[in-house]
Amino acid sequence: MNTKHLIAIVSAAGLALASQHAFAKGPSYTYAEIGYVHFDADKYDGNGAEVNISFGATEHIFLKLGYSRLFVDAAAVVSDIDVDQFNIGMGGHMPVTDNIDVLGVVSYVDREYSGGIPTEADEGYQVDLGVRGMITKKAELNATASFRHMNLTSAMGVADDEDIGFEVGTVIKLKKKFHFSGNVNYFDETEEAGVFLGIRLKL
């Protein structure tokens, strides 16, 4: 997976959204969601829970807050690893049509570790660029390309780590305010693939 592949995926998703009939109302940016997370990488895998909150502060600006608790099974250590990750971000979105938005988000990322790992915390930032669109009155499709830069702290000192990834997801209306939310994601450098399945409350 490389940058050209990511651009192609996001572009294809955008074209697919643009080919749909327009609906009167676009995606919502004010919601809270909770769900199950599973991820798998070359040397470790794990499961956990994730909570995300988004607030539409203005017509085109939104704020994001995320927290996840991950339980990692790593072959390289004696005991399992617990990871608490926090994301705080600000984003902007702009409608392309009545039902399709392009968006960008910049987030601060902090990870706190416990268990059999010789480090206590990593921190950095992530930049996301993507599209969101309503393909029916009850279903949304979204796609995002991401760049992540982390400062990795260990007994050997601090090292920089950069990664490129993508995410494809959907939101499906179940009730008036309750929605199903799901996505799959992949980061190239760490070879990390993840799945999120949750319930979203539209606020």
C-alpha positions as a printed NumPy array, in Angstrom:
array([[  0.   ,   0.   ,   0.   ],
       [  1.381,   3.435,  -0.959],
       [  0.251,   7.034,  -1.351],
       [ -0.942,   6.521,  -4.941],
       [ -3.124,   3.618,  -3.845],
       [ -4.624,   5.706,  -1.012],
       [ -5.397,   8.597,  -3.357],
       [ -7.021,   6.172,  -5.796],
       [ -9.212,   4.656,  -3.065],
       [-10.414,   8.024,  -1.766],
       [-10.983,   9.354,  -5.299],
       [-12.976,   6.259,  -6.268],
       [-15.128,   6.579,  -3.167],
       [-15.747,  10.235,  -3.972],
       [-16.783,   9.425,  -7.534],
       [-19.091,   6.673,  -6.295],
       [-20.763,   9.097,  -3.924],
       [-21.054,  11.759,  -6.589],
       [-22.827,   9.334,  -8.909],
       [-25.706,   8.887,  -6.469],
       [-28.911,  10.947,  -6.492],
       [-28.823,  14.003,  -4.229],
       [-30.749,  14.052,  -0.953],
       [-31.947,  17.082,   0.98 ],
       [-29.752,  16.584,   4.03 ],
       [-26.045,  15.829,   4.319],
       [-24.009,  14.026,   7.025],
       [-24.273,  15.082,  10.67 ],
       [-21.214,  16.286,  12.64 ],
       [-22.785,  16.248,  16.11 ],
       [-22.955,  12.772,  17.617],
       [-21.615,  10.348,  20.219],
       [-20.742,   6.715,  19.547],
       [-19.416,   3.68 ,  21.365],
       [-18.275,   0.388,  19.926],
       [-16.005,  -2.629,  19.714],
       [-12.519,  -2.483,  18.163],
       [-10.439,  -5.33 ,  16.756],
       [ -6.997,  -4.887,  15.183],
       [ -4.386,  -7.189,  13.741],
       [ -0.74 ,  -6.489,  12.875],
       [  2.336,  -8.515,  11.992],
       [  3.557,  -9.067,  15.578],
       [  0.48 ,  -8.336,  17.674],
       [ -3.308,  -8.258,  17.726],
       [ -5.945,  -7.186,  20.176],
       [ -9.437,  -6.053,  21.046],
       [-11.011,  -3.238,  22.961],
       [-13.638,  -0.519,  23.19 ],
       [-13.782,   2.944,  21.675],
       [-15.809,   6.088,  22.393],
       [-16.012,   9.031,  19.964],
       [-17.703,  12.406,  20.332],
       [-18.097,  14.969,  17.556],
       [-19.573,  18.455,  17.914],
       [-20.51 ,  20.752,  15.061],
       [-19.262,  24.052,  16.5  ],
       [-20.17 ,  26.168,  13.442],
       [-21.604,  25.597,   9.994],
       [-18.265,  24.3  ,   8.672],
       [-16.157,  23.575,  11.798],
       [-16.398,  20.57 ,  14.118],
       [-14.496,  19.309,  17.162],
       [-13.642,  15.66 ,  17.851],
       [-12.742,  13.751,  21.004],
       [-11.921,  10.034,  21.071],
       [-10.842,   7.492,  23.659],
       [-10.055,   3.805,  23.258],
       [ -8.973,   1.082,  25.679],
       [ -7.111,  -1.686,  23.86 ],
       [ -5.934,  -5.061,  25.15 ],
       [ -2.951,  -6.179,  23.064],
       [ -1.59 ,  -9.722,  22.761],
       [  2.039,  -9.359,  21.623],
       [  4.291, -12.348,  20.977],
       [  7.439, -10.334,  21.809],
       [  6.533,  -9.719,  25.472],
       [  5.76 , -11.957,  28.436],
       [  2.537, -10.257,  29.516],
       [ -0.23 ,  -8.571,  27.606],
       [ -0.195,  -4.827,  26.943],
       [ -2.979,  -2.375,  27.735],
       [ -3.136,   0.79 ,  25.626],
       [ -5.167,   3.905,  26.441],
       [ -5.361,   6.204,  23.413],
       [ -6.737,   9.758,  23.383],
       [ -7.492,  11.822,  20.268],
       [ -8.393,  15.515,  20.326],
       [ -9.005,  17.175,  16.989],
       [-10.533,  20.004,  14.996],
       [-11.915,  19.641,  11.501],
       [-13.561,  21.524,   8.707],
       [-16.065,  20.347,   6.101],
       [-17.463,  21.814,   2.932],
       [-20.457,  20.558,   0.914],
       [-19.794,  19.53 ,  -2.676],
       [-23.462,  18.729,  -3.324],
       [-26.526,  18.61 ,  -1.073],
       [-25.491,  15.194,   0.263],
       [-21.685,  15.027,  -0.168],
       [-19.016,  16.737,   1.978],
       [-15.248,  16.927,   1.708],
       [-13.48 ,  17.276,   5.05 ],
       [-10.158,  17.599,   6.804],
       [ -9.177,  16.946,  10.429],
       [ -6.018,  17.619,  12.451],
       [ -5.753,  15.681,  15.723],
       [ -3.394,  15.367,  18.668],
       [ -2.803,  11.696,  19.569],
       [ -1.604,  10.412,  22.96 ],
       [ -1.019,   6.767,  23.909],
       [ -0.444,   5.506,  27.441],
       [  0.902,   1.948,  27.924],
       [  0.832,  -0.526,  30.793],
       [  1.954,  -4.151,  30.983],
       [  4.963,  -5.88 ,  29.47 ],
       [  6.363,  -3.084,  27.325],
       [  9.467,  -0.904,  27.983],
       [  7.702,   2.414,  27.32 ],
       [  5.042,   4.455,  29.037],
       [  3.685,   6.865,  26.425],
       [  3.81 ,   7.989,  22.803],
       [  2.394,  11.183,  21.351],
       [  2.03 ,  12.856,  17.994],
       [ -0.499,  14.098,  15.472],
       [ -2.664,  12.801,  12.648],
       [ -4.029,  14.529,   9.543],
       [ -7.115,  13.112,   7.8  ],
       [ -8.583,  14.078,   4.406],
       [-11.756,  12.471,   3.131],
       [-15.326,  12.506,   1.877],
       [-18.704,  11.787,   3.501],
       [-21.942,  11.353,   1.622],
       [-25.499,  10.06 ,   1.897],
       [-26.052,   7.257,  -0.625],
       [-29.666,   6.853,   0.555],
       [-31.805,   8.686,   3.101],
       [-30.716,   6.163,   5.748],
       [-27.183,   5.215,   4.726],
       [-23.88 ,   7.091,   4.618],
       [-20.607,   6.058,   2.992],
       [-17.291,   7.67 ,   3.941],
       [-13.609,   7.304,   3.031],
       [-10.507,   8.916,   4.532],
       [ -6.771,   8.993,   3.848],
       [ -4.53 ,   9.626,   6.889],
       [ -0.977,  10.707,   7.72 ],
       [  0.23 ,   9.986,  11.268],
       [  3.431,  11.193,  12.954],
       [  4.318,   9.797,  16.386],
       [  7.177,  10.387,  18.83 ],
       [  7.928,   6.932,  20.256],
       [  9.466,   6.972,  23.742],
       [ 11.495,   4.005,  24.996],
       [ 14.544,   3.184,  27.126],
       [ 16.657,   3.899,  24.023],
       [ 15.318,   7.448,  23.749],
       [ 12.772,   9.118,  21.469],
       [ 12.275,   8.051,  17.852],
       [ 10.028,   9.432,  15.124],
       [  7.528,   7.183,  13.357],
       [  5.464,   8.167,  10.313],
       [  2.666,   6.156,   8.765],
       [  0.099,   6.485,   5.975],
       [ -3.295,   4.802,   6.172],
       [ -6.862,   4.805,   4.988],
       [-10.334,   4.144,   6.378],
       [-13.618,   3.215,   4.706],
       [-16.835,   3.221,   6.694],
       [-20.597,   3.461,   6.777],
       [-23.349,   4.837,   9.018],
       [-26.838,   3.281,   8.766],
       [-29.932,   4.762,  10.411],
       [-31.711,   2.311,  12.733],
       [-34.068,   4.633,  14.586],
       [-34.614,   8.394,  14.572],
       [-31.465,   9.12 ,  16.596],
       [-29.766,   5.724,  16.76 ],
       [-27.446,   4.583,  13.986],
       [-25.109,   1.677,  13.275],
       [-21.527,   2.824,  12.657],
       [-18.745,   0.693,  11.222],
       [-15.413,   1.047,   9.469],
       [-12.262,  -0.778,   8.402],
       [ -8.824,   0.839,   8.379],
       [ -5.236,   0.032,   7.485],
       [ -1.849,   1.661,   8.169],
       [  0.953,   0.738,   5.803],
       [  4.165,   1.086,   7.858],
       [  2.913,  -0.871,  10.885],
       [  0.846,  -3.241,   8.692],
       [ -2.009,  -2.68 ,  11.125],
       [ -5.577,  -3.494,  10.04 ],
       [ -8.533,  -2.584,  12.229],
       [-12.314,  -2.948,  12.442],
       [-14.768,  -0.791,  14.416],
       [-18.433,  -1.74 ,  15.022],
       [-20.586,   0.548,  17.118],
       [-23.788,   2.415,  17.862],
       [-23.991,   6.139,  17.148],
       [-26.374,   8.537,  18.889],
       [-27.189,  11.58 ,  16.792],
       [-27.353,  14.619,  19.097]])
